[in-house]
Each structure stands twice: as structure tokens, then as C-alpha cells.
Amino acid sequence: MDFSFLKDYYMFFINGAKITILLAILTIIFGVILGVLLALMRISRNPILKGIAAVYIEFIRGTPIMVQLFIFYYGLSFVGITFPDISVLGSNLNDLMAGVIALSINSAAYVAEIVRAGIQAVDKGQMEAARSLGLTYSMSMRTIILPQAIKNILPALGNEFIAIIKESSIVSIIGIHELMFNNSTVRGITFRPFEPLIVTAIVYFVITFSLSTLVRALERRLETVD
């Protein structure tokens, strides 16, 4: 194997990793916010909210992420939603936001089920005790239930975040210059089909391993606090 091409094309992998990390961070933020909201709707006593959340989750989990990506890629401009025509590390902002929205919408469905399971795993007596002390439902959920649920579901959330990083490679099909897209570019320029894939795999591993280490450290931190 010959990796001499790296001295000329290493920036392709660095810039691709930057876009991949940016995609993952934005997806995690929006996916968790929407996922928590959906989880609360899912356990709500309001049948309408519960039904909307259930349909959303089942539809998103039951359709391919590639289809969802194309729906948002073409659909945003179709309904008149556009972003400034600027470049972010070689990627058009409109394309980048379509990828972020699609990944966030998809991730939220899985985060919702993880959070719902975590909430339901908390002893129901916790909510009853909080309400008996005069706390409202929302205050009880925010200050008593969710903190305990998050600690319980942190490993599952960590796995979902790692999945987001790996699944973000799919946005290369809409021209976002993330790691996999730039890998294909280097392979085409150098006519070396194998070595760039090895480099790409190593970069993905470094990113996901770093995230796994961070999640484990956070878990230990929470256990120490207890």
C-alpha cells in the first residue's frame, strides 16, 4: 500500500472531518431537543399529542434515511425555504442545512424512544412525591424526572450519537463535502481506490472513539456525583 498521496491531499480528509463533526454536533443538538419533546408527547395523557408523536416516530423509523434526505433536499427549496448562498468548508449552506435537518429529524425519532424508556424507568413515586410537594407537572419533569432519566439512558444516547457520525456519510450524495465525499474526490484524483478508504476509516474511528471516551467519562462523573 502507498500512502504518499497524503502529503498532497491530507487537507481533504481534515476538512471532511470538520464538516462531519459539524454535522454531528448540529444533528445531536437539534435531534435531542426534538427527541425530548417527542418523548414528552409520547407519554402525555393528551391523545392528540400522543398520536402525533407515535405517527411521527413510526413513520421516520419505517422509511429509509436516504428517502428522507432527498425529501428535505428538494422539498426545502420547493416550499420556498432557502438559506444564504455561502460556502462552509466547500459545501453550500443550503445543502448543509438540508443534511442537518434530515439527520436531525431522523435521529429525533430514535432519541424519543430512548428518552421515553428512560422516563418510564424512573420510579413513579418520584413524580407523585414531587407533585405532593406542590411542584407542577412540568417542574417535576424538568427538575426531578429528566435528570434521573438522562443518567439512565446516557449509554444508549452515546450509541445514538456514534450512529449519527457514521450515518452522516450519507449526505455525500447531495454534494456535502464531508469525509466520505472528500474520500471519493481523492480516490478519483489519485486513481487509488483502496488507500483513501483506509484513511477515511481511521478518521471515522478516531472521531467515534473520542466520543465514546467522552461519554464514558461523563458516565463516571455522574456516578461519582451520586
Summary of the structure (lengths in Angstrom):
residues: 226
radius of gyration: 20.6
end to end distance: 50.6
largest distance: 69.6
contacts: 704
relative contact order: 0.16
helix: 82%
strand: 2%
